[in-house]
Amino acid sequence: MRKLITFIALCVVSLNSMAQLSYEDSIGAFINNYQETHEVVKGDDRNRLRFFPINKKYRVTARFEKTASNAWFLMPTSGTLKKTYRVYGTLHFMVEGKPQQLRIYQSQDLLQNDQYKNYLFLPFTDATSGKETYYGGRYLDLTFDDIHGNEVILDFNKAYNPYCAYVTGRYNCPIPPAENHLTIALEAGEKAYTKE
């Protein structure tokens, strides 16, 4: 009986290790694809795209609360152009036992495009911004399909830099609103880009 219990325990540990490996492999594949297909950083410079070590604690389940207001507003960008968005909802989640919230936005421009009309935009800054990560914040992309009932999985290991992190003056990258500044450090996703 003791051998059977030991065997079962070893199987559970092995399955847990495989599940963890599977998750890390999937994020690793996401990062590799991101580097290989980057539209702004080309050639050998793609090897300079850096990421925090993959950490599953930054994959969190958020409670989704749809906004009651549908008012459009102009979101400032890094350039002269402002872009029109509306708050689609608020995500409430925990990181290391601390409650956090971020708003997700819907783009008026993308709403007119059949291919992207179900896309949602999550720009944010955190305590790493301007230090380990790009000072102008990072982004996550979501779709309506990511919302299951009132839950959304947020994976900050997939957080990426706006194009302005690599080239200045060419792009109009939305600046995360103050309401999307987190005081905690999210040590996950893409780091600041440098050629040094």
N, C-alpha and C positions, 0 to 999 in steps of 0.2 A: 504493500500500500504506500509506504514511504517513497519507494522508487517511482511509483506512478505519479504521486504528488510532485516530486522533484521534476519528473519529465514534463508534466503539464506546466509547471512554473517556468521551465526553460523554454517551452514552446511559446508561452505568453510573452516572455522577454524577447524572444527571437522575432515574433510577430510585431511587437512594439518597435523593435529596432528597424525592421523592414518598412514599417509605416513611416517612421521618421526619415529613413533614407529615401523613401519614395517622395516625400514632401520636399526634402532638400534637392533631390534630383529634378523635380518639376520646376522649382525656383531657379536652379542652376540652368536648366534648359531655357527658361524665360529670359534670364540674364544673357546667355550666349546668343539667343536670337536677337535680343535688343542690341547687343554690340555689333553683330554681323550685318544688321539691316539699318543701322542708324543713318538717318537722312542728312544729318549735318556734319557729324564727325566721320571722316573718311579714312581709308587706307590704314596705315600703321598707327595713326592717331587713335583709332578705335581701341587699341590696347591700353590707352590712358584712361578709359572709362573705368571708374573704380566704384566698388560697392562695399557696404558693411558685410561682415560675415552673416550668412543666413541664420536667422533666429526665429523660431516658431512662436515665441512669446509675442511677437509683433504681428501675428495673424490673429485678429480678434473678431468676436461676434458683436455687432453693434445693433442696438434697437433703433429702428427707423421710425421717424415721426414726420409725416407729410405736412408741409406748410399749408396754412390756411390762406395765405396771400399769394396771388399770382402776379404781383406787380413787377414789371421789368425795370432794371436799373443799369446804369453804365458802370462797368467795372474798369478801373484804371489799368493800363498796361505799361510795359517798360518803354513803349514808344509814344507816339503822338495820338494814335488811334485808341479809342475806348471801345470795348466790346459789350454787347447787350446780353445780360443774363437775368434769370430770376432764381430765387431760392426755391429749390424743389422740395427740400426737407432737411431735417437735422438728424445726425447720427450720434447716439449716446453709447459710450463704450468704456471699458476699464483697461488701463495699462498699469501693470504692477500694483493692482489694488487701488488705483486712483481714478476717480471718474473723470471722463473727458467728453467733449462734444465738438463736432465739426458739422458745418453746413455743406450740403451738396447743391450744385447749381445746374441749371439747364440753359443751354445756349440758344438764343433766338435764331442765329444763323444756321446751326445744325438742325434745328427743328424743321427747316425748309428743305432739308436734304434727306431723301428716302433712306439712304444708306446709313446715316448717322442720327436720325431723328430720335432714337431711343437711348442716345448717349447722355451720360451725366458726368459732371466735372467736379473733382475734389482737389482744390488747391489748398496748401497749408504751409505754415512755417512752424518751427519748433525750436527748442533750445540749442539744436545743432546748427541752425541757419546762420550763415556768416562765419562759421567755424569749420566744422567737418563737412558741412553741406553748403550748397549754393545759397547765398544771402537772400536771393529773391524768392526762396521757397521751392517746394517740389509739388508734383502733381500725382494724383491717382485717377484712373478712368474707371467708370462704372457704366452699367446699362440698366434698363428697367428689369432685365432678366436676373440681375444680381440681387434684386429685392424679393425675398421670399416671405410673404406675410408681412410681418413687421421686423424682419431681421435681414442684415446685410453682413457678409464676411468682408472685413477690411484687411488687406495684407500689405503692410507697409514695407515688406521686403521687395515689393514691386514699385515703390515710389521712384519717380524719375524726374530728371531736371527738365525745365523748359529750354527751348532752343537758345534763349538769350544767355544761358549759362556758358555757351561755347562761342557765340558770335554776338558782339554788341552792335546795336544800331540797325540791324537788319530786320528784326522781328518785333512784333507787338505781343509780348507775352503777358497774359493776365497776372496781375499782382494779387496774391491772396489777401482778401479782406481781413481787417483786424480781428473780426469775430472768429477767424480760422487760424489764430495763432495759439499754439499749444506751449505751455510753459515747461513741459517735460521734454526730455531729449529722446527722440525716436532714432535710435542707432540702428537703422534698417534702411535698405534701399540704396539709391545712388548717392555717392559722395560728390563733393565739389570737383569740378574738372580743372586740371592744370596741365600745362605742357612742360613744366619744370621737372 
